[in-house]
């Protein structure tokens, strides 16, 4: 049995942030493939969003499944209810930006013999989530000062980063400000 997981994100701001993807593929609980990367960055004029990132993550996953020549049944999991429900025909695709990605997804799915796509809670999609976040962090380190300057209003302040460091939390300067209190409070509750 093949189980595959995908996730996309748009950080540090959605829409208009750095859009990334991550996926992982297992055969009988053994990882056979994984991947991650950057789709686009709002700072370069790309119109990015979390939903676009989620579709790209699913597309990249499907392309990898096809590249690997997998013939058995594939169970695909993601934590985006919108994408899962659109692909399964529960929701219509109204966004002009998502329509071509939706169509590409259906085209790729038609190349597989037996694929099923299901929603899972974010807590069950941690590995794909970590890969998409890794792509974001690598992008931000690559563009360093330019990225920090462009996104500074959305990133943790130096004081916030120092607060996290004092708590023993690995705090890079690229953590989205909106996540600061969640990280801080989770750490406090664990003590």
Rosetta blueprint (number, residue, H / E / L):
1 X L
2 X E
3 X E
4 X E
5 X E
6 X E
7 X E
8 X E
9 X E
10 X E
11 X E
12 X L
13 X L
14 X L
15 X L
16 X L
17 X L
18 X E
19 X E
20 X E
21 X E
22 X E
23 X E
24 X E
25 X E
26 X E
27 X E
28 X L
29 X L
30 X E
31 X E
32 X E
33 X E
34 X E
35 X E
36 X E
37 X E
38 X E
39 X E
40 X E
41 X E
42 X H
43 X H
44 X H
45 X L
46 X L
47 X L
48 X L
49 X L
50 X H
51 X H
52 X H
53 X H
54 X H
55 X H
56 X H
57 X H
58 X H
59 X H
60 X H
61 X H
62 X H
63 X H
64 X H
65 X H
66 X H
67 X H
68 X L
69 X L
70 X L
71 X L
72 X L
73 X L
74 X E
75 X E
76 X E
77 X E
78 X E
79 X L
80 X L
81 X H
82 X H
83 X H
84 X H
85 X H
86 X H
87 X H
88 X L
89 X L
90 X L
91 X L
92 X L
93 X L
94 X L
95 X L
96 X H
97 X H
98 X H
99 X H
100 X H
101 X H
102 X H
103 X H
104 X H
105 X H
106 X H
107 X H
108 X H
109 X H
110 X L
111 X L
112 X L
113 X L
114 X L
115 X E
116 X E
117 X E
118 X E
119 X E
120 X L
121 X L
122 X H
123 X H
124 X H
125 X L
126 X H
127 X H
128 X H
129 X H
130 X H
131 X H
132 X H
133 X H
134 X H
135 X H
136 X H
137 X H
138 X H
139 X H
140 X H
141 X H
142 X H
143 X H
144 X H
145 X H
146 X H
147 X H
148 X H
149 X H
150 X H
151 X H
152 X H
153 X H
154 X H
155 X E
156 X L
157 X L
158 X H
159 X H
160 X H
161 X H
162 X H
163 X H
164 X H
165 X H
166 X H
167 X L
168 X L
169 X L
170 X L
171 X L
172 X L
173 X L
174 X L
175 X L
176 X E
177 X H
178 X H
179 X H
180 X H
181 X H
182 X H
183 X H
184 X H
185 X H
186 X H
187 X H
188 X H
189 X H
190 X H
191 X L
